[in-house]
Amino acid sequence: MSLHRHVGLIAPGLSIPRQAALVAVARSLNITTSVDGSIRETEAELRSLSESVPSRAELRRRVAETAADLETKRERVATLRGQLRATNDDSVEAEYRNAIRSLSEAETEHDAAMEALAAARDRSRTARDVRDRRLRLEDRIKNLERTAQSELASAVSERVDTALSALPERDPPSFDGADPISAALALARVGRIETPIALACRRFPDRDSAERWLAAPVYRF
């Protein structure tokens, strides 16, 4: 979140998430951390992982269908073979030969369906490995981001405390103990802000003095 989202409107009732605001100040100043490179590398690895997990339901249905068709055609061949042994009818022989060809085609289709299902099982195992790797990378990114946020907040906390001590007619004990308006003013003074800040806190006699103290453009209400 940008710094302006935290301090764009400084008015009574303001609530500021302290660490997130300190991180936003540091980000506005382009401060880096010791884990920025690791975060980029881990995010790049995460993006490179495939998310697809193949569905095997249709493939299993196809195997069942081809198996049933194969069994039916085997029975047909066996029946015709028996008839052929009992007679020398040319029409039975032709029908038997057609049944043999149809059986061979059915066997080919069933073998292909079995191979497709086996390949999908292999892909599913690979997909599970990828999913586990993805979860580990996501956890690593979260841990790295926590480290980065801690470093960023620490990098600017002393400057923010110094800004608090320079507030006109106020001297809050520290950023953590400061009232929200004082904290927001100190954050705005330390961070880099180009979008005007809306002030409705009456801490400065006029707009010019507010802009000088904050070193940022101001709308004063």
Secondary structure, DSSP 8 states (H G I E B T S, - for coil): --HHHHHSEE-TT----HHHHHHHHHHHTT---TTHHHHHHHHHHHHHS-------HHHHHHHHHHHHHHHHHHHHHHHHHHHHHH---HHHHHHHHHHHHHHHHHHHHHHHHHHHHHHHHHHHHHHHHHHHHHHHHHHHHHHHHHHHHHHHHHHHHHHHHHHHHTSTT---S-TTTS-HHHHHHHHHHHS---S-EEE-S--SSSHHHHHHHHTS-EEE-
